[in-house]
Amino acid sequence: MRNIAGGFALAAALTIGCLATGTAHAESGGTTSLYAPSSLVLSVAQGDDATAVVTRAVTLTCSPKAGGDHPAPRAACAELRATGGAFEELTRASADQACTREYAPVTVVAQGVWEGRNVSFSHTFGNACLQQTAQGMAFRF
């Protein structure tokens, strides 16, 4: 009987200790992660600079797992990881696509945090066709 009571007392002490530790951790503001945060807002604007009127925008979270409302978050995150977060690599024109030469500029913007670093990137395409045929999935939405 004494062993059962001792077991209950030990279980109660461990439970209270765990709850106190969890509460202290939450109160200190903390969630700890092994991954540097990667969370971005990607937008497309009609015009030739980043201050043009935004027509579409999505969120993309890559760390700790791919998510957000981007239509292909896993593919976009994989490409960003492969380039080390070099957005300019994902805006290069694809050689096998043909587009008209009309000038109706479209500007893509990425702002947020990539692997713990602040990011502010923009690139202007000559038209929407060029933007949609660029290499990479990050700005295809």
DSSP file (Angstrom, degrees, kcal/mol; ACC not computed):
  #  RESIDUE AA STRUCTURE BP1 BP2  ACC     N-H-->O    O-->H-N    N-H-->O    O-->H-N    TCO  KAPPA ALPHA  PHI   PSI    X-CA   Y-CA   Z-CA
    1    1 A M     >        0   0    0      0, 0.0     4,-2.2     0, 0.0     5,-0.2   0.000 360.0 360.0 360.0 -39.8    0.0    0.0    0.0
    2    2 A R  H  >  +     0   0    0      1,-0.2     4,-2.3     2,-0.2     5,-0.1   0.869 360.0  53.7 -65.2 -35.5    2.9    2.3    0.9
    3    3 A N  H  > S+     0   0    0      2,-0.2     4,-2.2     1,-0.2    -1,-0.2   0.878 108.1  49.7 -66.2 -38.7    4.5    1.7   -2.6
    4    4 A I  H  > S+     0   0    0      2,-0.2     4,-2.4     1,-0.2    -2,-0.2   0.934 112.1  47.1 -66.1 -46.1    1.2    2.7   -4.4
    5    5 A A  H  X S+     0   0    0     -4,-2.2     4,-2.2     1,-0.2    -2,-0.2   0.897 112.4  50.4 -62.8 -39.5    0.9    5.9   -2.4
    6    6 A G  H  X S+     0   0    0     -4,-2.3     4,-2.3     2,-0.2    -1,-0.2   0.884 109.1  52.1 -64.5 -38.5    4.5    6.7   -3.1
    7    7 A G  H  X S+     0   0    0     -4,-2.2     4,-2.6     2,-0.2    -2,-0.2   0.908 109.7  48.4 -63.7 -43.3    4.0    6.0   -6.8
    8    8 A F  H  X S+     0   0    0     -4,-2.4     4,-2.6     2,-0.2    -2,-0.2   0.904 111.4  50.2 -63.7 -40.9    1.0    8.4   -6.9
    9    9 A A  H  X S+     0   0    0     -4,-2.2     4,-2.2     2,-0.2    -2,-0.2   0.907 111.7  47.9 -64.4 -41.3    3.0   11.1   -5.1
   10   10 A L  H  X S+     0   0    0     -4,-2.3     4,-2.5     2,-0.2    -2,-0.2   0.919 112.4  48.8 -64.9 -44.1    5.9   10.7   -7.5
   11   11 A A  H  X S+     0   0    0     -4,-2.6     4,-2.4     1,-0.2    -2,-0.2   0.906 111.9  49.3 -62.5 -41.9    3.6   10.9  -10.5
   12   12 A A  H  X S+     0   0    0     -4,-2.6     4,-2.5     2,-0.2    -1,-0.2   0.907 111.2  49.5 -64.4 -41.8    1.9   14.0   -9.1
   13   13 A A  H  X S+     0   0    0     -4,-2.2     4,-2.4     2,-0.2    -2,-0.2   0.913 112.1  47.7 -65.0 -42.5    5.2   15.7   -8.4
   14   14 A L  H  X S+     0   0    0     -4,-2.5     4,-2.5     2,-0.2    -2,-0.2   0.908 112.0  50.2 -64.5 -41.6    6.5   14.9  -12.0
   15   15 A T  H  X S+     0   0    0     -4,-2.4     4,-2.5     2,-0.2    -2,-0.2   0.933 112.3  46.1 -62.5 -46.2    3.2   16.2  -13.5
   16   16 A I  H  X S+     0   0    0     -4,-2.5     4,-2.5     1,-0.2    -1,-0.2   0.902 112.2  52.0 -64.0 -40.7    3.4   19.4  -11.5
   17   17 A G  H  X S+     0   0    0     -4,-2.4     4,-2.2    -5,-0.2    -2,-0.2   0.913 111.0  47.0 -61.8 -43.0    7.0   19.9  -12.4
   18   18 A C  H  X S+     0   0    0     -4,-2.5     4,-2.5     2,-0.2    -2,-0.2   0.915 112.6  49.3 -65.5 -42.7    6.3   19.4  -16.1
   19   19 A L  H  X S+     0   0    0     -4,-2.5     4,-2.5     1,-0.2    -2,-0.2   0.910 111.5  49.3 -63.2 -41.6    3.4   21.8  -16.0
   20   20 A A  H  X S+     0   0    0     -4,-2.5     4,-2.5     2,-0.2    -1,-0.2   0.905 111.8  48.5 -65.1 -40.9    5.5   24.5  -14.2
   21   21 A T  H  X S+     0   0    0     -4,-2.2     4,-2.3     2,-0.2    -2,-0.2   0.922 112.8  47.9 -65.1 -43.6    8.3   24.1  -16.7
   22   22 A G  H  X S+     0   0    0     -4,-2.5     4,-2.3     2,-0.2    -2,-0.2   0.891 112.6  48.8 -63.8 -40.0    5.9   24.4  -19.7
   23   23 A T  H  X S+     0   0    0     -4,-2.5     4,-2.5     2,-0.2    -2,-0.2   0.916 111.6  48.8 -66.9 -42.7    4.2   27.4  -18.2
   24   24 A A  H  X S+     0   0    0     -4,-2.5     4,-1.5     1,-0.2    -2,-0.2   0.895 111.8  50.1 -64.1 -38.8    7.5   29.1  -17.5
   25   25 A H  H  <>S+     0   0    0     -4,-2.3     5,-1.9     2,-0.2    -2,-0.2   0.919 112.4  46.5 -65.5 -43.2    8.7   28.4  -21.0
   26   26 A A  H ><5S+     0   0    0     -4,-2.3     3,-1.3     1,-0.2    -2,-0.2   0.886 111.5  51.7 -65.8 -38.7    5.5   29.8  -22.5
   27   27 A E  H 3<5S+     0   0    0     -4,-2.5    -1,-0.2     1,-0.3    -2,-0.2   0.795 100.7  61.5 -70.5 -26.7    5.6   32.9  -20.3
   28   28 A S  T 3<5S-     0   0    0     -4,-1.5    -1,-0.3    -5,-0.2    -2,-0.2   0.464 118.7-111.7 -78.8   2.2    9.2   33.6  -21.4
   29   29 A G  T < 5 +     0   0    0     -3,-1.3     2,-0.7     1,-0.2    -3,-0.2   0.605  67.2 152.0  87.6  12.6    7.9   34.0  -24.9
   30   30 A G      < +     0   0    0     -5,-1.9     2,-0.5     2,-0.0    -1,-0.2  -0.719  32.6 153.6-112.2 129.0    9.5   31.0  -26.1
   31   31 A T        -     0   0    0     -2,-0.7     2,-0.4    -3,-0.1    -5,-0.0  -0.998  33.8-151.3-117.0 132.7    9.2   28.4  -28.6
   32   32 A T        -     0   0    0     -2,-0.5     2,-0.3     2,-0.0    -2,-0.0  -0.819  15.8-179.1-105.3 146.5   12.5   27.0  -29.5
   33   33 A S        -     0   0    0     -2,-0.4    -2,-0.0     2,-0.1     0, 0.0  -0.983  34.6-140.2-142.1 150.0   13.3   25.5  -32.9
   34   34 A L  S    S+     0   0    0     -2,-0.3     2,-0.4     2,-0.1    -1,-0.1   0.551  87.3  74.9 -82.7  -8.2   16.2   23.8  -34.5
   35   35 A Y  S    S-     0   0    0      3,-0.0    -2,-0.1    81,-0.0     3,-0.1  -0.830  83.0-122.6-110.1 141.5   15.4   25.7  -37.7
   36   36 A A        -     0   0    0     -2,-0.4    79,-0.3     1,-0.1    -2,-0.1  -0.599  47.8 -97.6 -72.9 143.0   16.0   29.4  -38.6
   37   37 A P        -     0   0    0      0, 0.0    79,-2.6     0, 0.0     2,-0.3  -0.324  38.4-175.2 -67.2 144.3   12.6   30.9  -39.5
   38   38 A S  E     +A   63   0A   0     25,-0.9    24,-2.8    76,-0.2    25,-1.2  -0.849  22.0 145.1-139.5 100.5   11.7   31.2  -43.2
   39   39 A S  E     +AB  61 113A   0     74,-1.8    74,-2.7    -2,-0.3     2,-0.3  -0.982  19.3 176.9-143.1 125.1    8.4   33.0  -43.8
   40   40 A L  E     -AB  60 112A   0     20,-3.2    20,-2.6    -2,-0.4     2,-0.5  -0.889  28.9-142.5-131.4 154.6    7.8   35.3  -46.7
   41   41 A V  E     -AB  59 111A   0     70,-3.0    70,-2.2    -2,-0.3     2,-0.4  -0.991  25.4-166.3-112.0 121.7    5.1   37.4  -48.4
   42   42 A L  E     +AB  58 110A   0     16,-2.7    16,-2.7    -2,-0.5     2,-0.3  -0.906  10.7 178.0-109.4 135.7    5.3   37.2  -52.1
   43   43 A S  E     -AB  57 109A   0     66,-2.5    66,-2.4    -2,-0.4     2,-0.4  -0.952  23.3-148.7-138.7 157.8    3.4   39.7  -54.3
   44   44 A V  E     -AB  56 108A   0     12,-2.6    11,-2.9    -2,-0.3    12,-1.6  -0.991  20.7-173.8-123.7 132.2    2.9   40.6  -57.9
   45   45 A A  E     -AB  54 107A   0     62,-2.8    62,-2.7    -2,-0.4     2,-0.7  -0.953  27.7-122.5-128.4 146.5    2.2   44.2  -58.9
   46   46 A Q  E    S+AB  53 106A   0      7,-1.8     7,-0.6    -2,-0.3     2,-0.2  -0.795  79.6  49.1 -84.9 116.6    1.3   45.9  -62.2
   47   47 A G  S    S-     0   0    0     58,-2.0    -2,-0.2    -2,-0.7    57,-0.1  -0.776  94.4 -79.2 138.9 176.2    3.9   48.5  -62.9
   48   48 A D  S    S+     0   0    0     -2,-0.2     2,-0.3    76,-0.1    76,-0.1   0.155  99.2  45.6-103.8  19.8    7.7   48.9  -63.0
   49   49 A D  S >  S-     0   0    0     56,-0.1     3,-1.8    58,-0.1    58,-0.2  -0.977  86.3-102.5-152.2 169.1    8.5   49.3  -59.3
   50   50 A A  T 3  S+     0   0    0     -2,-0.3     4,-0.1     1,-0.3    59,-0.0   0.605 114.6  62.8 -68.8 -12.3    7.8   47.7  -56.0
   51   51 A T  T 3  S+     0   0    0      2,-0.1    -1,-0.3    -6,-0.0     3,-0.1   0.379  79.2 114.8 -93.9   4.7    5.4   50.5  -55.0
   52   52 A A  S <  S-     0   0    0     -3,-1.8     2,-0.3     1,-0.2    -5,-0.2  -0.173  85.0 -73.8 -67.6 168.3    3.0   49.7  -57.9
   53   53 A V  E     -A   46   0A   0     -7,-0.6    -7,-1.8     1,-0.1     2,-0.3  -0.497  49.9-127.7 -70.1 122.5   -0.5   48.4  -57.1
   54   54 A V  E     +A   45   0A   0     -2,-0.3    -9,-0.3    -9,-0.2     3,-0.1  -0.546  28.2 178.4 -73.3 129.4   -0.4   44.8  -55.9
   55   55 A T  E     +     0   0A   0    -11,-2.9     2,-0.3     1,-0.3   -10,-0.2   0.705  68.7  14.0-102.4 -27.4   -2.7   42.5  -57.8
   56   56 A R  E     +A   44   0A   0    -12,-1.6   -12,-2.6     2,-0.0    -1,-0.3  -0.994  61.7 176.3-146.9 148.2   -1.9   39.2  -56.1
   57   57 A A  E     +A   43   0A   0     -2,-0.3     2,-0.3   -14,-0.2   -14,-0.2  -0.985   1.6 177.9-152.1 145.0   -0.1   38.2  -52.9
   58   58 A V  E     -A   42   0A   0    -16,-2.7   -16,-2.7    -2,-0.3     2,-0.4  -0.937  24.8-123.1-139.5 162.9    0.6   34.9  -51.0
   59   59 A T  E     -A   41   0A   0     -2,-0.3    11,-1.2   -18,-0.2     2,-0.4  -0.847  21.4-168.6-105.5 148.4    2.4   33.8  -48.0
   60   60 A L  E     -A   40   0A   0    -20,-2.6   -20,-3.2    -2,-0.4     2,-0.5  -0.962   4.5-175.6-139.4 118.7    5.1   31.1  -48.1
   61   61 A T  E     +AC  39  67A   0      6,-1.9     6,-2.3    -2,-0.4   -22,-0.2  -0.965   8.7 169.7-113.7 128.9    6.5   29.5  -45.0
   62   62 A C  E     +     0   0A   0    -24,-2.8     4,-0.2    -2,-0.5   -23,-0.1   0.608  45.4  91.1-113.1 -17.4    9.4   27.1  -45.5
   63   63 A S  E    S+A   38   0A   0    -25,-1.2   -25,-0.9     1,-0.2    -1,-0.3  -0.988  97.9   3.7-138.9 127.4   10.7   26.4  -42.0
   64   64 A P  S    S-     0   0    0      0, 0.0     2,-0.3     0, 0.0    -1,-0.2  -0.968 143.3 -12.9 -83.8 -17.5   10.0   24.3  -40.1
   65   65 A K  S    S-     0   0    0      0, 0.0    -2,-0.2     0, 0.0     2,-0.1  -0.982  78.9 -90.7-142.7 158.9    7.8   22.9  -42.8
   66   66 A A        +     0   0    0     -2,-0.3     2,-0.3    -4,-0.2    -4,-0.2  -0.418  67.1 117.0 -68.9 137.0    6.4   24.1  -46.2
   67   67 A G  B     +C   61   0A   0     -6,-2.3    -6,-1.9     6,-0.2     3,-0.3  -0.919   8.1 108.1-172.6-163.0    3.1   25.9  -45.9
   68   68 A G  S    S-     0   0    0     -2,-0.3    -8,-0.2    -8,-0.2   -10,-0.0  -0.528  84.2 -63.8 100.3-172.6    1.2   29.2  -46.4
   69   69 A D  S    S+     0   0    0    -10,-0.4    -9,-0.1    -2,-0.2    -1,-0.1   0.240  88.6 125.4-100.5  15.5   -1.3   29.9  -49.1
   70   70 A H        -     0   0    0    -11,-1.2    71,-0.1    -3,-0.3    -9,-0.1  -0.509  68.2-126.9 -64.2 139.3    1.2   29.6  -52.0
   71   71 A P  S    S+     0   0    0      0, 0.0    -1,-0.1     0, 0.0    70,-0.1   0.745 102.5  24.3 -67.1 -21.9   -0.3   27.1  -54.5
   72   72 A A  S  > S+     0   0    0     65,-0.2     4,-2.4    68,-0.2     5,-0.2  -0.500  70.7 160.1-138.2  67.4    2.9   25.0  -54.5
   73   73 A P  H  > S+     0   0    0      0, 0.0     4,-2.6     0, 0.0     5,-0.2   0.872  74.3  51.8 -63.7 -38.4    4.8   25.6  -51.2
   74   74 A R  H  > S+     0   0    0      2,-0.2     4,-2.4     1,-0.2     5,-0.2   0.940 113.2  44.2 -64.1 -45.8    6.9   22.5  -51.2
   75   75 A A  H  > S+     0   0    0      2,-0.2     4,-2.2     1,-0.2    62,-0.2   0.921 115.0  48.5 -64.7 -44.4    8.2   23.1  -54.7
   76   76 A A  H  X S+     0   0    0     -4,-2.4     4,-2.2    61,-0.2    -2,-0.2   0.912 113.5  47.0 -63.4 -42.7    8.8   26.8  -54.1
   77   77 A C  H  X S+     0   0    0     -4,-2.6     4,-2.7    -5,-0.2    -1,-0.2   0.900 110.4  52.6 -66.5 -40.3   10.7   26.1  -50.8
   78   78 A A  H  X S+     0   0    0     -4,-2.4     4,-2.3    -5,-0.2    -2,-0.2   0.912 111.0  47.3 -61.9 -41.9   12.8   23.4  -52.4
   79   79 A E  H  X S+     0   0    0     -4,-2.2     4,-1.6     2,-0.2     6,-0.2   0.906 111.7  49.8 -66.4 -41.3   13.9   25.8  -55.2
   80   80 A L  H  <>S+     0   0    0     -4,-2.2     5,-3.1     1,-0.2     4,-0.5   0.913 111.9  48.3 -64.1 -41.3   14.7   28.5  -52.7
   81   81 A R  H ><5S+     0   0    0     -4,-2.7     3,-1.1     1,-0.2    -2,-0.2   0.915 108.8  54.2 -63.2 -41.4   16.7   26.1  -50.6
   82   82 A A  H 3<5S+     0   0    0     -4,-2.3    -1,-0.2     1,-0.3    -2,-0.2   0.816 113.8  41.5 -63.5 -30.5   18.6   24.9  -53.7
   83   83 A T  T 3<5S-     0   0    0     -4,-1.6     3,-0.5    -5,-0.1    -1,-0.3   0.416 113.1-116.3 -96.1   1.7   19.5   28.4  -54.6
   84   84 A G  T < 5S-     0   0    0     -3,-1.1    -3,-0.2    -4,-0.5     3,-0.1   0.802  75.3 -53.4  68.3  27.8   20.4   29.4  -51.0
   85   85 A G  S   <S+     0   0    0     -5,-3.1     2,-1.4    -6,-0.2    -1,-0.2   0.674  92.7 151.6  80.3  17.9   17.6   32.0  -51.1
   86   86 A A    >>  -     0   0    0     -3,-0.5     3,-1.4    -6,-0.4     4,-0.6  -0.670  21.3-177.1 -84.7  91.7   18.8   33.7  -54.2
   87   87 A F  G >4 S+     0   0    0     -2,-1.4     3,-1.1     1,-0.3     4,-0.5   0.810  76.3  68.1 -60.9 -30.8   15.6   35.0  -55.6
   88   88 A E  G >4 S+     0   0    0      1,-0.3     3,-0.8     2,-0.2    -1,-0.3   0.805  93.4  59.6 -61.9 -26.7   17.3   36.4  -58.7
   89   89 A E  G X4 S+     0   0    0     -3,-1.4     3,-0.7     1,-0.2    -1,-0.3   0.821 103.7  51.5 -66.5 -30.4   18.0   32.7  -59.8
   90   90 A L  G << S+     0   0    0     -3,-1.1    -1,-0.2    -4,-0.6    49,-0.2   0.466 104.5  56.7 -87.9  -1.8   14.2   32.1  -59.8
   91   91 A T  G <  S+     0   0    0     -3,-0.8    -1,-0.2    -4,-0.5     2,-0.2   0.307  75.8 120.2-111.0   8.0   13.4   35.2  -62.0
   92   92 A R  S <  S-     0   0    0     -3,-0.7    43,-2.9    -4,-0.2     2,-0.1  -0.499  71.4-105.3 -72.9 141.8   15.7   34.2  -64.9
   93   93 A A  B     -E  134   0B   0     41,-0.2     2,-0.4    -2,-0.2    41,-0.2  -0.389  28.6-120.9 -68.4 140.4   13.9   33.8  -68.2
   94   94 A S    >   -     0   0    0     39,-0.6     3,-1.0    36,-0.2    -1,-0.1  -0.693  14.3-144.1 -81.3 132.9   13.3   30.3  -69.5
   95   95 A A  T 3  S+     0   0    0     -2,-0.4    -1,-0.1     1,-0.2    -2,-0.0   0.730  92.9  58.7 -72.4 -22.8   14.9   29.8  -72.9
   96   96 A D  T 3  S+     0   0    0     37,-0.1     2,-0.4     2,-0.0    -1,-0.2   0.305  89.3  86.7 -94.5  11.4   12.3   27.5  -74.2
   97   97 A Q    <   -     0   0    0     -3,-1.0     2,-0.5    36,-0.1    36,-0.0  -0.880  62.0-149.4-112.4 143.4    9.3   29.8  -73.9
   98   98 A A        +     0   0    0     -2,-0.4     2,-0.3    31,-0.0    -2,-0.0  -0.931  19.5 173.1-111.9 133.6    8.1   32.4  -76.3
   99   99 A C        -     0   0    0     -2,-0.5    -2,-0.0     1,-0.0     2,-0.0  -0.935  34.7-101.6-132.5 157.1    6.4   35.7  -75.3
  100  100 A T        -     0   0    0     -2,-0.3    30,-0.1     1,-0.1    29,-0.1  -0.246  28.5-123.3 -69.2 166.9    5.3   38.8  -77.1
  101  101 A R        +     0   0    0      2,-0.1    -1,-0.1    25,-0.0     2,-0.0   0.194  63.3 133.3-100.0  16.3    7.4   41.9  -76.9
  102  102 A E        -     0   0    0      1,-0.1     2,-0.8     2,-0.1    -2,-0.0  -0.368  56.3-129.1 -64.6 146.8    4.7   44.2  -75.5
  103  103 A Y        +     0   0    0     24,-0.1    24,-0.2     2,-0.1    -1,-0.1  -0.863  52.4 137.9-104.5 104.5    5.8   46.3  -72.6
  104  104 A A        -     0   0    0     22,-2.5    24,-0.3    -2,-0.8   -57,-0.1  -0.685  48.9-139.9-140.1  79.6    3.3   45.9  -69.7
  105  105 A P        -     0   0    0      0, 0.0   -58,-2.0     0, 0.0     2,-0.4  -0.014  19.1-169.6 -58.4 144.6    5.6   45.7  -66.7
  106  106 A V  E     -BD  46 125A   0     19,-1.9    19,-3.5   -60,-0.2     2,-0.5  -1.000   6.9-157.4-130.8 128.6    5.0   43.3  -63.8
  107  107 A T  E     -BD  45 124A   0    -62,-2.7   -62,-2.8    -2,-0.4     2,-0.4  -0.928   1.0-158.9-113.3 130.0    7.0   43.5  -60.6
  108  108 A V  E     -BD  44 123A   0     15,-2.8    15,-2.0    -2,-0.5     2,-0.4  -0.846  10.8-167.9-104.5 144.2    7.4   40.6  -58.2
  109  109 A V  E     -BD  43 122A   0    -66,-2.4   -66,-2.5    -2,-0.4     2,-0.4  -0.991  11.9-168.0-134.7 138.5    8.4   41.3  -54.6
  110  110 A A  E     +BD  42 121A   0     11,-2.7    11,-2.7    -2,-0.4     2,-0.4  -0.994  17.0 168.5-124.3 123.7    9.5   39.0  -51.7
  111  111 A Q  E     +BD  41 120A   0    -70,-2.2   -70,-3.0    -2,-0.4     2,-0.4  -0.997  33.4  55.7-136.0 141.9    9.6   40.4  -48.2
  112  112 A G  E    S-BD  40 119A   0      7,-1.9     7,-2.8    -2,-0.4     2,-0.4  -0.997  86.5 -34.6 147.3-138.0   10.1   38.6  -44.9
  113  113 A V  E     -BD  39 118A   0    -74,-2.7   -74,-1.8    -2,-0.4     2,-0.5  -0.990  39.1-170.9-129.8 129.3   12.6   36.3  -43.4
  114  114 A W  E >  S- D   0 117A   0      3,-3.0     3,-2.0    -2,-0.4   -76,-0.2  -0.972  79.0 -24.5-121.9 117.1   14.7   33.6  -45.2
  115  115 A E  T 3  S-     0   0    0     -2,-0.5   -77,-0.2   -79,-0.3    -1,-0.1   0.873 128.8 -47.3  47.9  45.2   16.7   31.3  -42.9
  116  116 A G  T 3  S+     0   0    0    -79,-2.6     2,-0.4     1,-0.2    -1,-0.3   0.372 117.9 108.4  85.0  -3.8   16.8   33.9  -40.2
  117  117 A R  E <  S-D  114   0A   0     -3,-2.0    -3,-3.0   -80,-0.2    -1,-0.2  -0.858  73.7-112.0-108.0 141.0   17.8   36.8  -42.4
  118  118 A N  E     -D  113   0A   0     -2,-0.4     2,-0.4    -5,-0.2    -5,-0.2  -0.458  35.7-159.4 -66.3 139.8   15.6   39.7  -43.4
  119  119 A V  E     +D  112   0A   0     -7,-2.8    -7,-1.9    -2,-0.1     2,-0.3  -0.979  23.7 167.4-127.0 135.0   14.7   39.7  -47.1
  120  120 A S  E     +D  111   0A   0     -2,-0.4     2,-0.4    -9,-0.2    -9,-0.2  -0.812  20.3 159.8-144.6 103.0   13.5   42.4  -49.4
  121  121 A F  E     +D  110   0A   0    -11,-2.7   -11,-2.7    -2,-0.3     2,-0.3  -0.958  11.5 174.7-128.2 140.3   13.7   41.5  -53.1
  122  122 A S  E     -D  109   0A   0     -2,-0.4     2,-0.3   -13,-0.2   -13,-0.2  -0.994   3.3-179.9-143.4 150.4   12.0   42.9  -56.2
  123  123 A H  E     -D  108   0A   0    -15,-2.0   -15,-2.8    -2,-0.3     2,-0.5  -0.986  17.0-143.5-148.2 136.7   12.3   42.2  -59.9
  124  124 A T  E     -D  107   0A   0     -2,-0.3     2,-0.3   -17,-0.2   -17,-0.3  -0.903  12.0-162.0-108.1 127.8   10.5   43.7  -62.9
  125  125 A F  E     -D  106   0A   0    -19,-3.5   -19,-1.9    -2,-0.5     3,-0.1  -0.711  28.3-120.9 -98.8 154.8    9.5   41.7  -65.9
  126  126 A G  S    S-     0   0    0     -2,-0.3   -22,-2.5   -21,-0.2     2,-0.3   0.804  88.8 -14.1 -66.5 -29.9    8.6   43.2  -69.2
  127  127 A N  S  > S-     0   0    0    -24,-0.2     4,-1.6   -21,-0.1   -21,-0.2  -0.964  75.8 -90.5-162.0 175.2    5.1   41.6  -69.1
  128  128 A A  H  > S+     0   0    0     -2,-0.3     4,-2.4   -24,-0.3     5,-0.2   0.826 119.2  59.6 -66.1 -32.8    3.1   38.9  -67.4
  129  129 A C  H  > S+     0   0    0      1,-0.2     4,-1.6     2,-0.2    -1,-0.2   0.933 105.6  48.2 -61.2 -45.7    4.1   36.2  -69.9
  130  130 A L  H  > S+     0   0    0      1,-0.2     4,-0.5     2,-0.2    -1,-0.2   0.878 111.2  51.6 -62.1 -37.7    7.8   36.7  -69.0
  131  131 A Q  H >< S+     0   0    0     -4,-1.6     3,-0.8     1,-0.2    -1,-0.2   0.916 110.9  46.9 -65.5 -42.8    6.9   36.5  -65.3
  132  132 A Q  H 3< S+     0   0    0     -4,-2.4    -1,-0.2     1,-0.2    -2,-0.2   0.742 113.0  49.2 -72.8 -23.0    5.0   33.3  -65.7
  133  133 A T  H 3< S+     0   0    0     -4,-1.6   -39,-0.6    -5,-0.2    -1,-0.2   0.442  84.0 117.3 -96.4   0.2    7.7   31.6  -67.8
  134  134 A A  B << S-E   93   0B   0     -3,-0.8   -41,-0.2    -4,-0.5   -43,-0.1  -0.294  77.6 -94.6 -64.5 152.5   10.5   32.5  -65.5
  135  135 A Q  S    S+     0   0    0    -43,-2.9   -43,-0.2   -46,-0.1    -1,-0.1  -0.410  88.2  40.1 -65.6 141.8   12.4   29.6  -63.9
  136  136 A G  S    S-     0   0    0      1,-0.1     3,-0.1    -2,-0.1   -60,-0.1   0.092  72.1-116.1  99.2 151.6   11.2   28.7  -60.5
  137  137 A M  S >  S+     0   0    0    -62,-0.2     3,-1.8     1,-0.1   -61,-0.2   0.549  86.8  93.7 -96.6 -12.2    7.8   28.3  -58.7
  138  138 A A  T 3  S+     0   0    0      1,-0.3    -1,-0.1   -62,-0.2   -66,-0.1   0.871  95.5  33.3 -55.7 -42.6    8.2   31.0  -56.1
  139  139 A F  T 3  S+     0   0    0    -49,-0.2     2,-1.0    -3,-0.1    -1,-0.3   0.175  91.3 104.5-102.7  18.2    6.5   33.7  -58.1
  140  140 A R    <         0   0    0     -3,-1.8   -68,-0.2     1,-0.2    -1,-0.1  -0.803 360.0 360.0-100.3  94.9    3.9   31.5  -59.9
  141  141 A F              0   0    0     -2,-1.0    -1,-0.2   -71,-0.1   -84,-0.1   0.274 360.0 360.0-153.8 360.0    0.6   32.1  -58.2
